[in-house]
Amino acid sequence: MDNTIGSSQLIINSIKKNFKIKKILFKDAFMDKIIGGIRGPLRKPQVKFIELIDDYLIKKKIIPGLSLLLTAEKK
């Protein structure tokens, strides 16, 4: 559902109508916008480092994650 709705809360509220949400995780505050340009033999550790920074900033609520990952089960 990439770029189809501007509010993750609308998605969560819709899912809650028929499912019990087990876990919500937000990812990709900025990582997805810069990793495509990384090249060379050191790209894997560089991407991992950027991912760690991205995840840390989201976890500390410094910047919001833009990708919603959610697990739920039928009520």
mmCIF file of the N, C-alpha and C atoms, coordinates in Angstrom:
data_MODEL
# 
_entry.id   MODEL 
# 
loop_
_atom_site.group_PDB 
_atom_site.id 
_atom_site.type_symbol 
_atom_site.label_atom_id 
_atom_site.label_alt_id 
_atom_site.label_comp_id 
_atom_site.label_asym_id 
_atom_site.label_entity_id 
_atom_site.label_seq_id 
_atom_site.pdbx_PDB_ins_code 
_atom_site.Cartn_x 
_atom_site.Cartn_y 
_atom_site.Cartn_z 
_atom_site.occupancy 
_atom_site.B_iso_or_equiv 
_atom_site.pdbx_formal_charge 
_atom_site.auth_seq_id 
_atom_site.auth_comp_id 
_atom_site.auth_asym_id 
_atom_site.auth_atom_id 
_atom_site.pdbx_PDB_model_num 
ATOM 1   N N  . MET A 1 1  ? 0.825   -1.187  0.000  1.00 0.00 ? 1  MET A N  1 
ATOM 2   C CA . MET A 1 1  ? 0.000   0.000   0.000  1.00 0.00 ? 1  MET A CA 1 
ATOM 3   C C  . MET A 1 1  ? 0.869   1.250   0.000  1.00 0.00 ? 1  MET A C  1 
ATOM 4   N N  . ASP A 1 2  ? 2.016   1.162   -0.584 1.00 0.00 ? 2  ASP A N  1 
ATOM 5   C CA . ASP A 1 2  ? 2.956   2.277   -0.614 1.00 0.00 ? 2  ASP A CA 1 
ATOM 6   C C  . ASP A 1 2  ? 2.327   3.510   -1.257 1.00 0.00 ? 2  ASP A C  1 
ATOM 7   N N  . ASN A 1 3  ? 2.391   4.612   -0.558 1.00 0.00 ? 3  ASN A N  1 
ATOM 8   C CA . ASN A 1 3  ? 1.916   5.910   -1.042 1.00 0.00 ? 3  ASN A CA 1 
ATOM 9   C C  . ASN A 1 3  ? 0.417   5.968   -1.321 1.00 0.00 ? 3  ASN A C  1 
ATOM 10  N N  . THR A 1 4  ? -0.380  5.099   -0.735 1.00 0.00 ? 4  THR A N  1 
ATOM 11  C CA . THR A 1 4  ? -1.809  5.129   -1.004 1.00 0.00 ? 4  THR A CA 1 
ATOM 12  C C  . THR A 1 4  ? -2.588  5.907   0.038  1.00 0.00 ? 4  THR A C  1 
ATOM 13  N N  . ILE A 1 5  ? -2.007  6.120   1.198  1.00 0.00 ? 5  ILE A N  1 
ATOM 14  C CA . ILE A 1 5  ? -2.713  6.841   2.256  1.00 0.00 ? 5  ILE A CA 1 
ATOM 15  C C  . ILE A 1 5  ? -1.692  7.601   3.100  1.00 0.00 ? 5  ILE A C  1 
ATOM 16  N N  . GLY A 1 6  ? -2.056  8.764   3.547  1.00 0.00 ? 6  GLY A N  1 
ATOM 17  C CA . GLY A 1 6  ? -1.116  9.591   4.284  1.00 0.00 ? 6  GLY A CA 1 
ATOM 18  C C  . GLY A 1 6  ? -1.091  9.370   5.780  1.00 0.00 ? 6  GLY A C  1 
ATOM 19  N N  . SER A 1 7  ? -1.998  8.551   6.301  1.00 0.00 ? 7  SER A N  1 
ATOM 20  C CA . SER A 1 7  ? -2.084  8.378   7.747  1.00 0.00 ? 7  SER A CA 1 
ATOM 21  C C  . SER A 1 7  ? -2.033  6.900   8.116  1.00 0.00 ? 7  SER A C  1 
ATOM 22  N N  . SER A 1 8  ? -1.005  6.524   8.835  1.00 0.00 ? 8  SER A N  1 
ATOM 23  C CA . SER A 1 8  ? -0.919  5.139   9.297  1.00 0.00 ? 8  SER A CA 1 
ATOM 24  C C  . SER A 1 8  ? -2.030  4.842   10.307 1.00 0.00 ? 8  SER A C  1 
ATOM 25  N N  . GLN A 1 9  ? -2.490  5.859   11.022 1.00 0.00 ? 9  GLN A N  1 
ATOM 26  C CA . GLN A 1 9  ? -3.550  5.639   12.004 1.00 0.00 ? 9  GLN A CA 1 
ATOM 27  C C  . GLN A 1 9  ? -4.854  5.222   11.332 1.00 0.00 ? 9  GLN A C  1 
ATOM 28  N N  . LEU A 1 10 ? -5.139  5.722   10.145 1.00 0.00 ? 10 LEU A N  1 
ATOM 29  C CA . LEU A 1 10 ? -6.324  5.291   9.407  1.00 0.00 ? 10 LEU A CA 1 
ATOM 30  C C  . LEU A 1 10 ? -6.238  3.814   9.054  1.00 0.00 ? 10 LEU A C  1 
ATOM 31  N N  . ILE A 1 11 ? -5.058  3.368   8.662  1.00 0.00 ? 11 ILE A N  1 
ATOM 32  C CA . ILE A 1 11 ? -4.856  1.950   8.340  1.00 0.00 ? 11 ILE A CA 1 
ATOM 33  C C  . ILE A 1 11 ? -5.041  1.102   9.600  1.00 0.00 ? 11 ILE A C  1 
ATOM 34  N N  . ILE A 1 12 ? -4.411  1.517   10.686 1.00 0.00 ? 12 ILE A N  1 
ATOM 35  C CA . ILE A 1 12 ? -4.502  0.780   11.948 1.00 0.00 ? 12 ILE A CA 1 
ATOM 36  C C  . ILE A 1 12 ? -5.959  0.690   12.412 1.00 0.00 ? 12 ILE A C  1 
ATOM 37  N N  . ASN A 1 13 ? -6.677  1.799   12.355 1.00 0.00 ? 13 ASN A N  1 
ATOM 38  C CA . ASN A 1 13 ? -8.083  1.798   12.778 1.00 0.00 ? 13 ASN A CA 1 
ATOM 39  C C  . ASN A 1 13 ? -8.933  0.875   11.906 1.00 0.00 ? 13 ASN A C  1 
ATOM 40  N N  . SER A 1 14 ? -8.670  0.831   10.623 1.00 0.00 ? 14 SER A N  1 
ATOM 41  C CA . SER A 1 14 ? -9.418  -0.059  9.730  1.00 0.00 ? 14 SER A CA 1 
ATOM 42  C C  . SER A 1 14 ? -9.136  -1.524  10.048 1.00 0.00 ? 14 SER A C  1 
ATOM 43  N N  . ILE A 1 15 ? -7.894  -1.844  10.288 1.00 0.00 ? 15 ILE A N  1 
ATOM 44  C CA . ILE A 1 15 ? -7.519  -3.226  10.593 1.00 0.00 ? 15 ILE A CA 1 
ATOM 45  C C  . ILE A 1 15 ? -8.121  -3.663  11.924 1.00 0.00 ? 15 ILE A C  1 
ATOM 46  N N  . LYS A 1 16 ? -8.159  -2.755  12.895 1.00 0.00 ? 16 LYS A N  1 
ATOM 47  C CA . LYS A 1 16 ? -8.712  -3.075  14.227 1.00 0.00 ? 16 LYS A CA 1 
ATOM 48  C C  . LYS A 1 16 ? -10.175 -3.507  14.175 1.00 0.00 ? 16 LYS A C  1 
ATOM 49  N N  . LYS A 1 17 ? -10.890 -3.128  13.130 1.00 0.00 ? 17 LYS A N  1 
ATOM 50  C CA . LYS A 1 17 ? -12.307 -3.486  13.030 1.00 0.00 ? 17 LYS A CA 1 
ATOM 51  C C  . LYS A 1 17 ? -12.513 -4.996  12.928 1.00 0.00 ? 17 LYS A C  1 
ATOM 52  N N  . ASN A 1 18 ? -11.583 -5.703  12.286 1.00 0.00 ? 18 ASN A N  1 
ATOM 53  C CA . ASN A 1 18 ? -11.737 -7.137  12.065 1.00 0.00 ? 18 ASN A CA 1 
ATOM 54  C C  . ASN A 1 18 ? -10.596 -7.995  12.614 1.00 0.00 ? 18 ASN A C  1 
ATOM 55  N N  . PHE A 1 19 ? -9.542  -7.345  13.083 1.00 0.00 ? 19 PHE A N  1 
ATOM 56  C CA . PHE A 1 19 ? -8.362  -8.084  13.529 1.00 0.00 ? 19 PHE A CA 1 
ATOM 57  C C  . PHE A 1 19 ? -7.876  -7.564  14.874 1.00 0.00 ? 19 PHE A C  1 
ATOM 58  N N  . LYS A 1 20 ? -7.222  -8.433  15.611 1.00 0.00 ? 20 LYS A N  1 
ATOM 59  C CA . LYS A 1 20 ? -6.543  -8.040  16.842 1.00 0.00 ? 20 LYS A CA 1 
ATOM 60  C C  . LYS A 1 20 ? -5.087  -7.766  16.479 1.00 0.00 ? 20 LYS A C  1 
ATOM 61  N N  . ILE A 1 21 ? -4.645  -6.552  16.684 1.00 0.00 ? 21 ILE A N  1 
ATOM 62  C CA . ILE A 1 21 ? -3.280  -6.180  16.328 1.00 0.00 ? 21 ILE A CA 1 
ATOM 63  C C  . ILE A 1 21 ? -2.326  -6.723  17.386 1.00 0.00 ? 21 ILE A C  1 
ATOM 64  N N  . LYS A 1 22 ? -1.328  -7.442  16.935 1.00 0.00 ? 22 LYS A N  1 
ATOM 65  C CA . LYS A 1 22 ? -0.337  -8.048  17.830 1.00 0.00 ? 22 LYS A CA 1 
ATOM 66  C C  . LYS A 1 22 ? 0.921   -7.186  17.962 1.00 0.00 ? 22 LYS A C  1 
ATOM 67  N N  . LYS A 1 23 ? 1.345   -6.586  16.849 1.00 0.00 ? 23 LYS A N  1 
ATOM 68  C CA . LYS A 1 23 ? 2.591   -5.826  16.871 1.00 0.00 ? 23 LYS A CA 1 
ATOM 69  C C  . LYS A 1 23 ? 2.541   -4.750  15.791 1.00 0.00 ? 23 LYS A C  1 
ATOM 70  N N  . ILE A 1 24 ? 3.040   -3.570  16.141 1.00 0.00 ? 24 ILE A N  1 
ATOM 71  C CA . ILE A 1 24 ? 3.167   -2.471  15.195 1.00 0.00 ? 24 ILE A CA 1 
ATOM 72  C C  . ILE A 1 24 ? 4.611   -1.997  15.235 1.00 0.00 ? 24 ILE A C  1 
ATOM 73  N N  . LEU A 1 25 ? 5.196   -1.831  14.066 1.00 0.00 ? 25 LEU A N  1 
ATOM 74  C CA . LEU A 1 25 ? 6.579   -1.382  13.954 1.00 0.00 ? 25 LEU A CA 1 
ATOM 75  C C  . LEU A 1 25 ? 6.667   -0.393  12.802 1.00 0.00 ? 25 LEU A C  1 
ATOM 76  N N  . PHE A 1 26 ? 7.369   0.698   13.029 1.00 0.00 ? 26 PHE A N  1 
ATOM 77  C CA . PHE A 1 26 ? 7.610   1.672   11.965 1.00 0.00 ? 26 PHE A CA 1 
ATOM 78  C C  . PHE A 1 26 ? 9.071   1.592   11.547 1.00 0.00 ? 26 PHE A C  1 
ATOM 79  N N  . LYS A 1 27 ? 9.306   1.690   10.251 1.00 0.00 ? 27 LYS A N  1 
ATOM 80  C CA . LYS A 1 27 ? 10.661  1.621   9.690  1.00 0.00 ? 27 LYS A CA 1 
ATOM 81  C C  . LYS A 1 27 ? 10.826  2.743   8.668  1.00 0.00 ? 27 LYS A C  1 
ATOM 82  N N  . ASP A 1 28 ? 12.032  2.872   8.184  1.00 0.00 ? 28 ASP A N  1 
ATOM 83  C CA . ASP A 1 28 ? 12.368  3.720   7.035  1.00 0.00 ? 28 ASP A CA 1 
ATOM 84  C C  . ASP A 1 28 ? 11.973  5.185   7.176  1.00 0.00 ? 28 ASP A C  1 
ATOM 85  N N  . ALA A 1 29 ? 12.650  5.876   8.069  1.00 0.00 ? 29 ALA A N  1 
ATOM 86  C CA . ALA A 1 29 ? 12.449  7.314   8.180  1.00 0.00 ? 29 ALA A CA 1 
ATOM 87  C C  . ALA A 1 29 ? 13.137  8.022   7.010  1.00 0.00 ? 29 ALA A C  1 
ATOM 88  N N  . PHE A 1 30 ? 14.342  7.595   6.696  1.00 0.00 ? 30 PHE A N  1 
ATOM 89  C CA . PHE A 1 30 ? 15.084  8.203   5.591  1.00 0.00 ? 30 PHE A CA 1 
ATOM 90  C C  . PHE A 1 30 ? 15.911  7.198   4.812  1.00 0.00 ? 30 PHE A C  1 
ATOM 91  N N  . MET A 1 31 ? 16.137  6.041   5.389  1.00 0.00 ? 31 MET A N  1 
ATOM 92  C CA . MET A 1 31 ? 17.041  5.047   4.820  1.00 0.00 ? 31 MET A CA 1 
ATOM 93  C C  . MET A 1 31 ? 16.719  4.708   3.366  1.00 0.00 ? 31 MET A C  1 
ATOM 94  N N  . ASP A 1 32 ? 15.454  4.469   3.082  1.00 0.00 ? 32 ASP A N  1 
ATOM 95  C CA . ASP A 1 32 ? 15.069  4.050   1.742  1.00 0.00 ? 32 ASP A CA 1 
ATOM 96  C C  . ASP A 1 32 ? 15.372  5.104   0.679  1.00 0.00 ? 32 ASP A C  1 
ATOM 97  N N  . LYS A 1 33 ? 15.559  6.353   1.094  1.00 0.00 ? 33 LYS A N  1 
ATOM 98  C CA . LYS A 1 33 ? 15.826  7.423   0.149  1.00 0.00 ? 33 LYS A CA 1 
ATOM 99  C C  . LYS A 1 33 ? 17.298  7.554   -0.218 1.00 0.00 ? 33 LYS A C  1 
ATOM 100 N N  . ILE A 1 34 ? 18.189  6.971   0.578  1.00 0.00 ? 34 ILE A N  1 
ATOM 101 C CA . ILE A 1 34 ? 19.613  7.156   0.301  1.00 0.00 ? 34 ILE A CA 1 
ATOM 102 C C  . ILE A 1 34 ? 20.372  5.874   -0.019 1.00 0.00 ? 34 ILE A C  1 
ATOM 103 N N  . ILE A 1 35 ? 19.864  4.717   0.361  1.00 0.00 ? 35 ILE A N  1 
ATOM 104 C CA . ILE A 1 35 ? 20.674  3.508   0.176  1.00 0.00 ? 35 ILE A CA 1 
ATOM 105 C C  . ILE A 1 35 ? 20.816  3.097   -1.291 1.00 0.00 ? 35 ILE A C  1 
ATOM 106 N N  . GLY A 1 36 ? 19.903  3.518   -2.131 1.00 0.00 ? 36 GLY A N  1 
ATOM 107 C CA . GLY A 1 36 ? 20.000  3.155   -3.546 1.00 0.00 ? 36 GLY A CA 1 
ATOM 108 C C  . GLY A 1 36 ? 21.235  3.729   -4.238 1.00 0.00 ? 36 GLY A C  1 
ATOM 109 N N  . GLY A 1 37 ? 21.795  4.800   -3.700 1.00 0.00 ? 37 GLY A N  1 
ATOM 110 C CA . GLY A 1 37 ? 22.970  5.428   -4.299 1.00 0.00 ? 37 GLY A CA 1 
ATOM 111 C C  . GLY A 1 37 ? 24.288  4.901   -3.765 1.00 0.00 ? 37 GLY A C  1 
ATOM 112 N N  . ILE A 1 38 ? 24.261  3.988   -2.816 1.00 0.00 ? 38 ILE A N  1 
ATOM 113 C CA . ILE A 1 38 ? 25.499  3.462   -2.228 1.00 0.00 ? 38 ILE A CA 1 
ATOM 114 C C  . ILE A 1 38 ? 26.053  2.365   -3.122 1.00 0.00 ? 38 ILE A C  1 
ATOM 115 N N  . ARG A 1 39 ? 27.316  2.490   -3.461 1.00 0.00 ? 39 ARG A N  1 
ATOM 116 C CA . ARG A 1 39 ? 27.979  1.538   -4.356 1.00 0.00 ? 39 ARG A CA 1 
ATOM 117 C C  . ARG A 1 39 ? 29.318  1.112   -3.747 1.00 0.00 ? 39 ARG A C  1 
ATOM 118 N N  . GLY A 1 40 ? 29.909  0.103   -4.326 1.00 0.00 ? 40 GLY A N  1 
ATOM 119 C CA . GLY A 1 40 ? 31.256  -0.292  -3.950 1.00 0.00 ? 40 GLY A CA 1 
ATOM 120 C C  . GLY A 1 40 ? 31.303  -1.466  -2.995 1.00 0.00 ? 40 GLY A C  1 
ATOM 121 N N  . PRO A 1 41 ? 32.511  -1.915  -2.706 1.00 0.00 ? 41 PRO A N  1 
ATOM 122 C CA . PRO A 1 41 ? 32.693  -3.111  -1.888 1.00 0.00 ? 41 PRO A CA 1 
ATOM 123 C C  . PRO A 1 41 ? 32.289  -2.944  -0.428 1.00 0.00 ? 41 PRO A C  1 
ATOM 124 N N  . LEU A 1 42 ? 32.181  -1.726  0.049  1.00 0.00 ? 42 LEU A N  1 
ATOM 125 C CA . LEU A 1 42 ? 31.809  -1.497  1.450  1.00 0.00 ? 42 LEU A CA 1 
ATOM 126 C C  . LEU A 1 42 ? 30.329  -1.156  1.613  1.00 0.00 ? 42 LEU A C  1 
ATOM 127 N N  . ARG A 1 43 ? 29.538  -1.391  0.569  1.00 0.00 ? 43 ARG A N  1 
ATOM 128 C CA . ARG A 1 43 ? 28.130  -0.975  0.625  1.00 0.00 ? 43 ARG A CA 1 
ATOM 129 C C  . ARG A 1 43 ? 27.335  -1.708  1.706  1.00 0.00 ? 43 ARG A C  1 
ATOM 130 N N  . LYS A 1 44 ? 27.609  -2.985  1.934  1.00 0.00 ? 44 LYS A N  1 
ATOM 131 C CA . LYS A 1 44 ? 26.823  -3.723  2.935  1.00 0.00 ? 44 LYS A CA 1 
ATOM 132 C C  . LYS A 1 44 ? 26.997  -3.156  4.340  1.00 0.00 ? 44 LYS A C  1 
ATOM 133 N N  . PRO A 1 45 ? 28.211  -2.921  4.818  1.00 0.00 ? 45 PRO A N  1 
ATOM 134 C CA . PRO A 1 45 ? 28.336  -2.325  6.155  1.00 0.00 ? 45 PRO A CA 1 
ATOM 135 C C  . PRO A 1 45 ? 27.815  -0.885  6.203  1.00 0.00 ? 45 PRO A C  1 
ATOM 136 N N  . GLN A 1 46 ? 27.928  -0.156  5.103  1.00 0.00 ? 46 GLN A N  1 
ATOM 137 C CA . GLN A 1 46 ? 27.407  1.219   5.075  1.00 0.00 ? 46 GLN A CA 1 
ATOM 138 C C  . GLN A 1 46 ? 25.885  1.213   5.180  1.00 0.00 ? 46 GLN A C  1 
ATOM 139 N N  . VAL A 1 47 ? 25.237  0.328   4.448  1.00 0.00 ? 47 VAL A N  1 
ATOM 140 C CA . VAL A 1 47 ? 23.781  0.217   4.502  1.00 0.00 ? 47 VAL A CA 1 
ATOM 141 C C  . VAL A 1 47 ? 23.341  -0.215  5.902  1.00 0.00 ? 47 VAL A C  1 
ATOM 142 N N  . LYS A 1 48 ? 24.043  -1.156  6.502  1.00 0.00 ? 48 LYS A N  1 
ATOM 143 C CA . LYS A 1 48 ? 23.709  -1.618  7.853  1.00 0.00 ? 48 LYS A CA 1 
ATOM 144 C C  . LYS A 1 48 ? 23.824  -0.472  8.862  1.00 0.00 ? 48 LYS A C  1 
ATOM 145 N N  . PHE A 1 49 ? 24.875  0.342   8.723  1.00 0.00 ? 49 PHE A N  1 
ATOM 146 C CA . PHE A 1 49 ? 25.069  1.485   9.602  1.00 0.00 ? 49 PHE A CA 1 
ATOM 147 C C  . PHE A 1 49 ? 23.923  2.493   9.458  1.00 0.00 ? 49 PHE A C  1 
ATOM 148 N N  . ILE A 1 50 ? 23.547  2.795   8.234  1.00 0.00 ? 50 ILE A N  1 
ATOM 149 C CA . ILE A 1 50 ? 22.439  3.720   7.978  1.00 0.00 ? 50 ILE A CA 1 
ATOM 150 C C  . ILE A 1 50 ? 21.141  3.148   8.549  1.00 0.00 ? 50 ILE A C  1 
ATOM 151 N N  . GLU A 1 51 ? 20.939  1.844   8.396  1.00 0.00 ? 51 GLU A N  1 
ATOM 152 C CA . GLU A 1 51 ? 19.738  1.199   8.946  1.00 0.00 ? 51 GLU A CA 1 
ATOM 153 C C  . GLU A 1 51 ? 19.700  1.319   10.471 1.00 0.00 ? 51 GLU A C  1 
ATOM 154 N N  . LEU A 1 52 ? 20.839  1.128   11.115 1.00 0.00 ? 52 LEU A N  1 
ATOM 155 C CA . LEU A 1 52 ? 20.897  1.253   12.577 1.00 0.00 ? 52 LEU A CA 1 
ATOM 156 C C  . LEU A 1 52 ? 20.562  2.664   13.035 1.00 0.00 ? 52 LEU A C  1 
ATOM 157 N N  . ILE A 1 53 ? 21.091  3.666   12.334 1.00 0.00 ? 53 ILE A N  1 
ATOM 158 C CA . ILE A 1 53 ? 20.790  5.062   12.675 1.00 0.00 ? 53 ILE A CA 1 
ATOM 159 C C  . ILE A 1 53 ? 19.300  5.344   12.468 1.00 0.00 ? 53 ILE A C  1 
ATOM 160 N N  . ASP A 1 54 ? 18.770  4.895   11.340 1.00 0.00 ? 54 ASP A N  1 
ATOM 161 C CA . ASP A 1 54 ? 17.364  5.085   11.009 1.00 0.00 ? 54 ASP A CA 1 
ATOM 162 C C  . ASP A 1 54 ? 16.477  4.470   12.096 1.00 0.00 ? 54 ASP A C  1 
ATOM 163 N N  . ASP A 1 55 ? 16.751  3.225   12.448 1.00 0.00 ? 55 ASP A N  1 
ATOM 164 C CA . ASP A 1 55 ? 15.965  2.543   13.478 1.00 0.00 ? 55 ASP A CA 1 
ATOM 165 C C  . ASP A 1 55 ? 16.077  3.233   14.842 1.00 0.00 ? 55 ASP A C  1 
ATOM 166 N N  . TYR A 1 56 ? 17.258  3.691   15.189 1.00 0.00 ? 56 TYR A N  1 
ATOM 167 C CA . TYR A 1 56 ? 17.474  4.369   16.467 1.00 0.00 ? 56 TYR A CA 1 
ATOM 168 C C  . TYR A 1 56 ? 16.658  5.661   16.539 1.00 0.00 ? 56 TYR A C  1 
ATOM 169 N N  . LEU A 1 57 ? 16.710  6.461   15.479 1.00 0.00 ? 57 LEU A N  1 
ATOM 170 C CA . LEU A 1 57 ? 15.989  7.732   15.469 1.00 0.00 ? 57 LEU A CA 1 
ATOM 171 C C  . LEU A 1 57 ? 14.480  7.520   15.551 1.00 0.00 ? 57 LEU A C  1 
ATOM 172 N N  . ILE A 1 58 ? 13.983  6.460   14.938 1.00 0.00 ? 58 ILE A N  1 
ATOM 173 C CA . ILE A 1 58 ? 12.557  6.139   15.021 1.00 0.00 ? 58 ILE A CA 1 
ATOM 174 C C  . ILE A 1 58 ? 12.206  5.677   16.433 1.00 0.00 ? 58 ILE A C  1 
ATOM 175 N N  . LYS A 1 59 ? 13.018  4.773   16.977 1.00 0.00 ? 59 LYS A N  1 
ATOM 176 C CA . LYS A 1 59 ? 12.758  4.230   18.316 1.00 0.00 ? 59 LYS A CA 1 
ATOM 177 C C  . LYS A 1 59 ? 12.731  5.330   19.380 1.00 0.00 ? 59 LYS A C  1 
ATOM 178 N N  . LYS A 1 60 ? 13.623  6.305   19.252 1.00 0.00 ? 60 LYS A N  1 
ATOM 179 C CA . LYS A 1 60 ? 13.693  7.407   20.216 1.00 0.00 ? 60 LYS A CA 1 
ATOM 180 C C  . LYS A 1 60 ? 12.689  8.513   19.902 1.00 0.00 ? 60 LYS A C  1 
ATOM 181 N N  . LYS A 1 61 ? 11.873  8.309   18.864 1.00 0.00 ? 61 LYS A N  1 
ATOM 182 C CA . LYS A 1 61 ? 10.841  9.265   18.453 1.00 0.00 ? 61 LYS A CA 1 
ATOM 183 C C  . LYS A 1 61 ? 11.410  10.626  18.081 1.00 0.00 ? 61 LYS A C  1 
ATOM 184 N N  . ILE A 1 62 ? 12.619  10.588  17.502 1.00 0.00 ? 62 ILE A N  1 
ATOM 185 C CA . ILE A 1 62 ? 13.250  11.817  17.016 1.00 0.00 ? 62 ILE A CA 1 
ATOM 186 C C  . ILE A 1 62 ? 12.687  12.166  15.638 1.00 0.00 ? 62 ILE A C  1 
ATOM 187 N N  . ILE A 1 63 ? 12.501  11.149  14.809 1.00 0.00 ? 63 ILE A N  1 
ATOM 188 C CA . ILE A 1 63 ? 11.850  11.316  13.510 1.00 0.00 ? 63 ILE A CA 1 
ATOM 189 C C  . ILE A 1 63 ? 10.893  10.141  13.317 1.00 0.00 ? 63 ILE A C  1 
ATOM 190 N N  . PRO A 1 64 ? 9.806   10.351  12.592 1.00 0.00 ? 64 PRO A N  1 
ATOM 191 C CA . PRO A 1 64 ? 8.830   9.261   12.422 1.00 0.00 ? 64 PRO A CA 1 
ATOM 192 C C  . PRO A 1 64 ? 9.231   8.287   11.323 1.00 0.00 ? 64 PRO A C  1 
ATOM 193 N N  . GLY A 1 65 ? 8.925   7.026   11.534 1.00 0.00 ? 65 GLY A N  1 
ATOM 194 C CA . GLY A 1 65 ? 9.094   6.039   10.481 1.00 0.00 ? 65 GLY A CA 1 
ATOM 195 C C  . GLY A 1 65 ? 7.964   6.176   9.480  1.00 0.00 ? 65 GLY A C  1 
ATOM 196 N N  . LEU A 1 66 ? 8.250   5.908   8.233  1.00 0.00 ? 66 LEU A N  1 
ATOM 197 C CA . LEU A 1 66 ? 7.260   6.098   7.184  1.00 0.00 ? 66 LEU A CA 1 
ATOM 198 C C  . LEU A 1 66 ? 6.645   4.795   6.687  1.00 0.00 ? 66 LEU A C  1 
ATOM 199 N N  . SER A 1 67 ? 7.276   3.680   7.001  1.00 0.00 ? 67 SER A N  1 
ATOM 200 C CA . SER A 1 67 ? 6.741   2.378   6.592  1.00 0.00 ? 67 SER A CA 1 
ATOM 201 C C  . SER A 1 67 ? 6.161   1.683   7.815  1.00 0.00 ? 67 SER A C  1 
ATOM 202 N N  . LEU A 1 68 ? 4.919   1.247   7.692  1.00 0.00 ? 68 LEU A N  1 
ATOM 203 C CA . LEU A 1 68 ? 4.232   0.566   8.777  1.00 0.00 ? 68 LEU A CA 1 
ATOM 204 C C  . LEU A 1 68 ? 4.304   -0.935  8.563  1.00 0.00 ? 68 LEU A C  1 
ATOM 205 N N  . LEU A 1 69 ? 4.823   -1.636  9.554  1.00 0.00 ? 69 LEU A N  1 
ATOM 206 C CA . LEU A 1 69 ? 4.840   -3.091  9.557  1.00 0.00 ? 69 LEU A CA 1 
ATOM 207 C C  . LEU A 1 69 ? 3.921   -3.522  10.687 1.00 0.00 ? 69 LEU A C  1 
ATOM 208 N N  . LEU A 1 70 ? 2.992   -4.406  10.389 1.00 0.00 ? 70 LEU A N  1 
ATOM 209 C CA . LEU A 1 70 ? 1.968   -4.741  11.355 1.00 0.00 ? 70 LEU A CA 1 
ATOM 210 C C  . LEU A 1 70 ? 1.650   -6.217  11.267 1.00 0.00 ? 70 LEU A C  1 
ATOM 211 N N  . THR A 1 71 ? 1.492   -6.859  12.426 1.00 0.00 ? 71 THR A N  1 
ATOM 212 C CA . THR A 1 71 ? 0.990   -8.230  12.462 1.00 0.00 ? 71 THR A CA 1 
ATOM 213 C C  . THR A 1 71 ? -0.313  -8.222  13.249 1.00 0.00 ? 71 THR A C  1 
ATOM 214 N N  . ALA A 1 72 ? -1.252  -9.032  12.768 1.00 0.00 ? 72 ALA A N  1 
ATOM 215 C CA . ALA A 1 72 ? -2.559  -9.093  13.401 1.00 0.00 ? 72 ALA A CA 1 
ATOM 216 C C  . ALA A 1 72 ? -3.151  -10.472 13.183 1.00 0.00 ? 72 ALA A C  1 
ATOM 217 N N  . GLU A 1 73 ? -4.136  -10.797 14.012 1.00 0.00 ? 73 GLU A N  1 
ATOM 218 C CA . GLU A 1 73 ? -4.833  -12.063 13.833 1.00 0.00 ? 73 GLU A CA 1 
ATOM 219 C C  . GLU A 1 73 ? -6.327  -11.825 13.829 1.00 0.00 ? 73 GLU A C  1 
ATOM 220 N N  . LYS A 1 74 ? -7.047  -12.678 13.146 1.00 0.00 ? 74 LYS A N  1 
ATOM 221 C CA . LYS A 1 74 ? -8.496  -12.565 13.046 1.00 0.00 ? 74 LYS A CA 1 
ATOM 222 C C  . LYS A 1 74 ? -9.109  -12.652 14.432 1.00 0.00 ? 74 LYS A C  1 
ATOM 223 N N  . LYS A 1 75 ? -10.085 -11.784 14.730 1.00 0.00 ? 75 LYS A N  1 
ATOM 224 C CA . LYS A 1 75 ? -10.769 -11.797 16.029 1.00 0.00 ? 75 LYS A CA 1 
ATOM 225 C C  . LYS A 1 75 ? -11.633 -13.019 16.173 1.00 0.00 ? 75 LYS A C  1 
# 
